[in-house]
């Protein structure tokens, strides 16, 4: 229990005199919202299991609504991009002496010179990278999954598809808190965009789960909070 005299709402601080730990008051308030999360009753799209390596808690990124929106923008972006890619790579093949397929139209009826071709190929690179990222994001909304494996002394967060993805590691003994954090930013048009993710504080911040639907992310955060902070109390 933390006494009210040890809480400063204005400075967002709280002191636990039992262990001497300084905490963020806002994190304590968020923590109370996980009291109704039942780790043994995962919602659809979430799971918890135990294997020889430890406890595995996971949630699917699948969201048909988000997938539909991303599909539209991905097709629109890559459809326009493909026109310029066909012209640029068709010109490159012509300059290399390779006869391009008949369905590749030359620009203005003629192949571009080396200077313009190289410029266009380089100019398209960032747009191609954006297109690849959009395809990856679309795949994550259909097949993506985040799993957190809690072993004897180490935790591993995996986000990806099948075995392809990103892994983040943290020491279980260093975990001090598990919360959901919302970041807001204002773009050049004045519109405010927000992103909510799970944050495991373990000496460093392990952030993940921004692509998980809200209900599943909340259950995953509450379950990890119960499992990890219970280990710490032991």
N, C-alpha and C positions, 0 to 999 in steps of 0.2 A: 504494500500500500504506500502511496505517495501522498504526503500531507499537503494541504492546500497552500501552506506557507512556503512550500518548496516548488511551487509552480508560478511561473511568470508568463502569463498569456501574451503580453505585449512583446516580449522578447522571444516567444516561442521556445521556452526552456522549461525543463523539469529535472529535479534532482532526486535520485533514489539513494537515500542515506544508507540503506542496507548494504549496497554494493559499491556506493560511491560513483555511480554512473550518471553522466549528464545526458539527458534525452531531449528530443524535440517534442513539445507538447502536442503539436499537430499529429505526430506519428502515434501518440498514445490514443488520441481521439479516433484516428483511423483504425487502430487495432481493435477498438471496441466493436467495430462493425463486423468483425469476423466471428463473433461469439455464436452466431446462428449457423456457421458453416460446419457441416458434418463431413469429416474426411471419409467416413465409411459409406456415404450416400452421394457419390458423384453424379452430377447432372449429365444428360446425354452429351456425348462428345468428350467426356473426361473419364479418367480411370486411375486406379491405384492398385499396384500389385507388388508382391514380394518374390524375389528370386534369390539365387545363391550369392549375388553380389550386393544385395541390399533392397531398399524400397524404391520403387519407380512410380512417380506421380506425373501424369501427363494430361494434355488437353489438345484437341484438334483445332486447327485454324479454319476449318471449313465454314464458309458463309456464302450461301447462294446469292444473296443480295449484293454483297461486295464483289463476288465473282462476276456477276452480270455487268456491274458498272465498269470493272476493270477490263472485261472482255471488249466492251464498246470502245473504250479509250485506247486499248492495245491495238485493236484492228484499225482504228482511225489513224493512230500515230504511225504504225508500221506500214499501213497501206500507202500513205503519202510518201513515207521514207523510201519505200521500195522502188518508186518511180525514179527517184534520183540515183539510187544505188544501181539500178539496171543501166542507166545512162553512163554513170561513171565507170562501172566495171566492164561494160560493153566497149567503151572507148579504150580502156586499158588492154583488153584482149586484142583489139584491132591494132594498137600500137606495137604490141608484142608479136604481131604476125599471125595471131590465132583468129580464125574465122569465128565470130560470135554467132550464137544461134539466131535464127531468122526473127525470133520474137523479141530480140533486143533492138530497139530503134536507135539509130545514131542521132545526135543532137543536130538539128537544122539540116538533116540529110548528110552530114559529114561527121567523121570522128574528130574529137577534140584533140588539140596538141598536147604534148607532154606536160607543159606548164599548167594548163587548165585542168588536165586530168588528175595530176598529183594534188593540186590545190583542192579539187572537189573531193578526192578520196580522204584527205586529211580533214577537211571541213565537216565531212559526214560522221567522223569517228564519235564525237560526243553524242550525236543524235542516235547513232547505232547503239551506244552503251545504254542510253535511256530506254531504247526499245527492248534491249535484252533484260534490263531491270524490270520493266513492265511485264514481260513474259514470265519472269521468275516470280514476281508478286502475284500474278494471276494463278500460277501453279500452286503457290502456297495457300491461296484461299480455297483451293479444291483438295489438294493432297497434303498440305503442310501439317506439321505437328510439333509441339514442344514437350519435351520430357525432361524431368529432373531426377537423376539417379543419386540416391543418398547411400554411400557405402559406409565403411567403418570409420574413416577419418576424412574422406573427401566427397564433395558433391560435384556433379557434372550436369550442366544445363545443355541440352541439345535442341536446336531448332532447325528443321529442314524437312526434306522429303526422303523417305526410306533411310539410307545410310549417308546421303549427301546433305551436308548442312554445316552449321557452325557449333562449336563446343566451347563452353566457358567453365572453368574450374574454380572451386573455392574450398577452403578448409572449414570443416564443420565446427571445429573448436573456436573459430574466429567469428562466427555468426552472432550478431547482436540484435538484428531486427529484420523483419520481412514486411514490406508494405507495398501498396499500389501508389504510384506517384503520377500525377497529371502535369504535363508540361504544356504551357500555352505560348504561342508566338503570334505576332502580328505581321502579316505580309505587307508588301508595298502598297496594296490597295486598301489597307486598313482592316482587312478581314482577320479574325482571330481563329487560329487553328490549334487544336489540342490533341495530345497523344498521351494515353495512359499506359504505363508499363509496370511490371513487377520489379521491385528492387530488393535484392538480398544484400544487406550490409555485413560484410565479412572482412574488415580491414580495408577492402576496396569495395566499390559498388558493382554488383553483378546485375545488369539490367536486361530484361527480356520480356516477351509476351505482348508487345504492343499490337500484334496482329491477331490476337485471340479475342473472340467475341466476349463482351462484358461479363456475362453470367459465368462462363467457363473460367475466365481469367480471375474473377473474384473467388471462385471455389478453389482454384489452384493456389492463389496467394494465401487464402485462409488455411488450407491444408498444409502448405509448406511452413507457414508460421507456427502452426500447432506442432508439427513434427520437429522442426529445427529448434524452436525455443524451448520445447519440452526436453530435448537433449541437453540444452545449455543449463536448464534448472537442475538436471541430474548431476 
